Amino acid sequence: MSENENYDSNVSLPKDELVPNLPKRKTQIVEHIEEKTAGFWMRFWAFVVDILIVSALVGIVINPLFHLFDWSLSEKNWYSPMSIVSGVFYYAYFTILTKYWQQTVGKMIFGLKVKGKNGEKLDWLTVLFRELVGRFISNKIPIIYLMVAFMPNNKGLNDIIADTMVVQEKVFVKRKKEVVTENPQVDDLDTQNSITPTV
């Protein structure tokens, strides 16, 4: 047998030469620019403007129709024709404008915009959850609107339900973000810690 055939493949490294464990994660702090979220008061005044616009439109469009067909305008029940038509008009206003322009007239005036997760365009399902389900619950329990003042990123209940946020257009802030890299490449590690096999 030659010397090469005497090679033992089961030979292990000496005990004092342990192979270091490669890190599984690498963390670093990165600064990035993002749009500033809209606070409670800006959203409040935008909502007030929207309510005034909806009330004016109902007065201009719906009331004359009720007079034309001689329907009662004085009933106060939630199921009265006037309440139902006004409710449909109210939710349609918020839903349609948010879907096609990502903002209502009030938000346009105050420079606010609704954005989806990671800034993508809003789809119908997101808008319906935000403007119908979220707004209906918030209207029934108005104190819920105060969430905007205390929640991270100034999110209201409808933002949480639909995974959206309201931002100020063309206003940006610098934030620090922790980025974690899973299983970084060996090239990123210190070359002094690597073991070079010897022949």
C-alpha positions as a Markdown table, in Angstrom:
| # | Residue | x | y | z |
|---|---|---|---|---|
| 1 | Met | 0.0 | 0.0 | 0.0 |
| 2 | Ser | 1.2 | 3.5 | -0.8 |
| 3 | Glu | 1.3 | 6.4 | 1.7 |
| 4 | Asn | -1.7 | 8.0 | 0.1 |
| 5 | Glu | -3.8 | 4.9 | 0.8 |
| 6 | Asn | -3.0 | 5.1 | 4.5 |
| 7 | Tyr | -5.0 | 8.3 | 4.7 |
| 8 | Asp | -7.7 | 8.0 | 7.5 |
| 9 | Ser | -10.8 | 9.9 | 6.6 |
| 10 | Asn | -12.1 | 9.8 | 10.2 |
| 11 | Val | -9.2 | 11.9 | 11.6 |
| 12 | Ser | -10.6 | 14.8 | 13.6 |
| 13 | Leu | -9.2 | 18.2 | 14.4 |
| 14 | Pro | -7.2 | 18.5 | 17.7 |
| 15 | Lys | -9.4 | 19.5 | 20.6 |
| 16 | Asp | -7.9 | 22.9 | 21.0 |
| 17 | Glu | -8.8 | 23.8 | 17.3 |
| 18 | Leu | -12.6 | 24.1 | 17.5 |
| 19 | Val | -14.5 | 25.3 | 14.5 |
| 20 | Pro | -16.3 | 28.6 | 15.4 |
| 21 | Asn | -20.1 | 28.7 | 15.1 |
| 22 | Leu | -21.2 | 31.0 | 12.3 |
| 23 | Pro | -23.6 | 33.7 | 13.4 |
| 24 | Lys | -27.2 | 33.1 | 12.4 |
| 25 | Arg | -28.2 | 36.7 | 12.4 |
| 26 | Lys | -26.6 | 40.0 | 11.7 |
| 27 | Thr | -28.2 | 43.2 | 13.1 |
| 28 | Gln | -27.5 | 46.7 | 12.0 |
| 29 | Ile | -29.2 | 50.1 | 12.5 |
| 30 | Val | -30.2 | 51.8 | 9.2 |
| 31 | Glu | -31.5 | 55.4 | 8.7 |
| 32 | His | -34.3 | 55.7 | 6.2 |
| 33 | Ile | -36.8 | 58.4 | 5.1 |
| 34 | Glu | -40.5 | 57.8 | 5.3 |
| 35 | Glu | -43.7 | 59.8 | 4.9 |
| 36 | Lys | -44.9 | 61.4 | 8.1 |
| 37 | Thr | -48.2 | 60.0 | 9.5 |
| 38 | Ala | -51.1 | 62.4 | 10.1 |
| 39 | Gly | -51.9 | 63.2 | 13.7 |
| 40 | Phe | -55.3 | 63.3 | 15.4 |
| 41 | Trp | -56.1 | 67.0 | 14.8 |
| 42 | Met | -55.3 | 67.1 | 11.1 |
| 43 | Arg | -57.5 | 64.0 | 10.6 |
| 44 | Phe | -60.2 | 65.5 | 12.8 |
| 45 | Trp | -60.5 | 68.7 | 10.8 |
| 46 | Ala | -60.4 | 66.8 | 7.5 |
| 47 | Phe | -63.2 | 64.7 | 8.8 |
| 48 | Val | -65.2 | 67.8 | 9.8 |
| 49 | Val | -64.8 | 69.2 | 6.3 |
| 50 | Asp | -66.0 | 65.8 | 4.8 |
| 51 | Ile | -69.1 | 65.8 | 7.1 |
| 52 | Leu | -70.0 | 69.3 | 6.0 |
| 53 | Ile | -69.6 | 68.3 | 2.3 |
| 54 | Val | -71.7 | 65.2 | 2.7 |
| 55 | Ser | -74.4 | 67.2 | 4.6 |
| 56 | Ala | -74.4 | 69.9 | 1.8 |
| 57 | Leu | -74.7 | 67.2 | -0.9 |
| 58 | Val | -77.6 | 65.5 | 0.9 |
| 59 | Gly | -79.3 | 68.8 | 1.2 |
| 60 | Ile | -78.8 | 69.7 | -2.4 |
| 61 | Val | -79.4 | 66.3 | -4.0 |
| 62 | Ile | -81.4 | 64.1 | -1.7 |
| 63 | Asn | -83.9 | 66.6 | -0.1 |
| 64 | Pro | -85.3 | 67.8 | -3.4 |
| 65 | Leu | -85.9 | 64.1 | -4.4 |
| 66 | Phe | -87.8 | 63.5 | -1.2 |
| 67 | His | -89.9 | 66.6 | -1.9 |
| 68 | Leu | -90.5 | 65.5 | -5.4 |
| 69 | Phe | -91.8 | 62.1 | -4.4 |
| 70 | Asp | -93.5 | 63.5 | -1.3 |
| 71 | Trp | -91.6 | 61.3 | 1.1 |
| 72 | Ser | -91.3 | 62.3 | 4.7 |
| 73 | Leu | -88.1 | 64.1 | 5.8 |
| 74 | Ser | -89.1 | 64.4 | 9.5 |
| 75 | Glu | -88.9 | 60.7 | 10.6 |
| 76 | Lys | -86.1 | 60.2 | 13.2 |
| 77 | Asn | -85.9 | 56.4 | 13.2 |
| 78 | Trp | -82.7 | 54.8 | 11.8 |
| 79 | Tyr | -84.8 | 52.8 | 9.3 |
| 80 | Ser | -86.6 | 55.8 | 7.9 |
| 81 | Pro | -86.1 | 56.4 | 4.2 |
| 82 | Met | -84.1 | 59.6 | 4.8 |
| 83 | Ser | -81.8 | 57.9 | 7.3 |
| 84 | Ile | -81.1 | 55.0 | 4.9 |
| 85 | Val | -80.5 | 57.1 | 1.8 |
| 86 | Ser | -78.3 | 59.6 | 3.8 |
| 87 | Gly | -76.3 | 56.6 | 5.3 |
| 88 | Val | -75.7 | 55.1 | 1.8 |
| 89 | Phe | -74.6 | 58.5 | 0.5 |
| 90 | Tyr | -72.3 | 59.0 | 3.5 |
| 91 | Tyr | -70.5 | 55.6 | 3.2 |
| 92 | Ala | -70.4 | 55.8 | -0.7 |
| 93 | Tyr | -68.7 | 59.2 | -0.4 |
| 94 | Phe | -65.9 | 57.9 | 1.8 |
| 95 | Thr | -65.6 | 54.5 | -0.1 |
| 96 | Ile | -65.5 | 55.8 | -3.7 |
| 97 | Leu | -63.2 | 58.8 | -3.0 |
| 98 | Thr | -60.8 | 56.7 | -1.0 |
| 99 | Lys | -60.7 | 53.9 | -3.6 |
| 100 | Tyr | -60.0 | 56.1 | -6.6 |
| 101 | Trp | -58.0 | 59.0 | -5.2 |
| 102 | Gln | -56.9 | 57.6 | -1.8 |
| 103 | Gln | -58.3 | 60.7 | -0.2 |
| 104 | Thr | -61.6 | 62.5 | 0.4 |
| 105 | Val | -62.0 | 66.2 | -0.3 |
| 106 | Gly | -61.2 | 67.0 | 3.4 |
| 107 | Lys | -58.0 | 65.0 | 3.2 |
| 108 | Met | -57.2 | 66.7 | -0.1 |
| 109 | Ile | -57.5 | 70.1 | 1.6 |
| 110 | Phe | -55.2 | 69.1 | 4.5 |
| 111 | Gly | -52.8 | 67.2 | 2.3 |
| 112 | Leu | -53.5 | 63.7 | 3.7 |
| 113 | Lys | -53.6 | 60.4 | 1.9 |
| 114 | Val | -54.6 | 56.9 | 2.8 |
| 115 | Lys | -51.9 | 54.3 | 1.9 |
| 116 | Gly | -51.9 | 50.5 | 2.1 |
| 117 | Lys | -49.3 | 48.3 | 3.7 |
| 118 | Asn | -45.9 | 49.1 | 2.3 |
| 119 | Gly | -47.4 | 52.0 | 0.3 |
| 120 | Glu | -49.2 | 49.8 | -2.3 |
| 121 | Lys | -52.4 | 50.9 | -4.0 |
| 122 | Leu | -55.6 | 50.2 | -2.2 |
| 123 | Asp | -57.8 | 47.4 | -3.5 |
| 124 | Trp | -61.6 | 47.2 | -3.1 |
| 125 | Leu | -61.5 | 44.7 | -0.2 |
| 126 | Thr | -59.2 | 47.0 | 1.8 |
| 127 | Val | -61.3 | 50.0 | 1.1 |
| 128 | Leu | -64.5 | 48.3 | 2.0 |
| 129 | Phe | -63.1 | 47.0 | 5.3 |
| 130 | Arg | -61.7 | 50.5 | 6.1 |
| 131 | Glu | -64.6 | 52.7 | 5.1 |
| 132 | Leu | -67.6 | 50.5 | 5.8 |
| 133 | Val | -66.7 | 48.1 | 8.7 |
| 134 | Gly | -64.1 | 50.3 | 10.5 |
| 135 | Arg | -66.1 | 53.6 | 10.0 |
| 136 | Phe | -69.4 | 52.0 | 11.0 |
| 137 | Ile | -67.9 | 50.8 | 14.3 |
| 138 | Ser | -66.2 | 54.1 | 14.9 |
| 139 | Asn | -69.4 | 56.0 | 14.2 |
| 140 | Lys | -71.3 | 53.8 | 16.7 |
| 141 | Ile | -68.6 | 54.3 | 19.4 |
| 142 | Pro | -67.2 | 57.8 | 18.6 |
| 143 | Ile | -64.6 | 57.7 | 21.4 |
| 144 | Ile | -62.7 | 55.1 | 19.3 |
| 145 | Tyr | -61.6 | 58.0 | 17.0 |
| 146 | Leu | -59.3 | 59.1 | 19.9 |
| 147 | Met | -57.1 | 56.0 | 19.2 |
| 148 | Val | -55.4 | 58.0 | 16.5 |
| 149 | Ala | -53.8 | 60.2 | 19.2 |
| 150 | Phe | -52.2 | 57.3 | 21.1 |
| 151 | Met | -51.6 | 54.4 | 18.7 |
| 152 | Pro | -48.2 | 53.9 | 16.9 |
| 153 | Asn | -48.2 | 55.6 | 13.5 |
| 154 | Asn | -51.4 | 57.4 | 14.4 |
| 155 | Lys | -53.5 | 54.4 | 13.4 |
| 156 | Gly | -57.3 | 54.5 | 14.0 |
| 157 | Leu | -59.5 | 51.5 | 14.3 |
| 158 | Asn | -60.3 | 51.5 | 10.5 |
| 159 | Asp | -56.6 | 51.6 | 9.8 |
| 160 | Ile | -55.9 | 48.6 | 12.0 |
| 161 | Ile | -58.8 | 46.6 | 10.5 |
| 162 | Ala | -57.7 | 47.3 | 6.9 |
| 163 | Asp | -53.9 | 47.5 | 7.5 |
| 164 | Thr | -53.7 | 51.1 | 6.2 |
| 165 | Met | -52.2 | 54.4 | 7.4 |
| 166 | Val | -52.9 | 58.1 | 6.7 |
| 167 | Val | -49.8 | 60.1 | 5.8 |
| 168 | Gln | -49.1 | 63.7 | 5.1 |
| 169 | Glu | -48.3 | 64.3 | 1.4 |
| 170 | Lys | -44.7 | 65.6 | 0.7 |
| 171 | Val | -43.8 | 65.6 | 4.4 |
| 172 | Phe | -41.0 | 63.2 | 5.3 |
| 173 | Val | -39.2 | 62.2 | 8.5 |
| 174 | Lys | -35.9 | 60.4 | 9.1 |
| 175 | Arg | -36.2 | 57.3 | 11.2 |
| 176 | Lys | -33.8 | 54.7 | 12.5 |
| 177 | Lys | -34.7 | 51.1 | 11.7 |
| 178 | Glu | -33.1 | 47.9 | 13.0 |
| 179 | Val | -32.4 | 45.5 | 10.1 |
| 180 | Val | -31.8 | 41.8 | 10.9 |
| 181 | Thr | -30.1 | 39.7 | 8.2 |
| 182 | Glu | -30.8 | 35.9 | 8.5 |
| 183 | Asn | -27.7 | 33.7 | 7.9 |
| 184 | Pro | -25.3 | 36.3 | 6.6 |
| 185 | Gln | -22.9 | 35.2 | 3.9 |
| 186 | Val | -19.5 | 33.9 | 5.0 |
| 187 | Asp | -17.9 | 36.7 | 3.0 |
| 188 | Asp | -19.4 | 39.2 | 5.4 |
| 189 | Leu | -17.5 | 37.6 | 8.4 |
| 190 | Asp | -14.1 | 38.5 | 9.5 |
| 191 | Thr | -11.6 | 36.5 | 7.4 |
| 192 | Gln | -9.4 | 36.1 | 10.5 |
| 193 | Asn | -12.0 | 33.8 | 12.1 |
| 194 | Ser | -12.1 | 31.4 | 9.1 |
| 195 | Ile | -10.1 | 28.2 | 9.1 |
| 196 | Thr | -8.0 | 27.3 | 6.0 |
| 197 | Pro | -7.5 | 23.6 | 5.5 |
| 198 | Thr | -3.9 | 22.5 | 5.2 |
| 199 | Val | -2.6 | 19.7 | 3.0 |
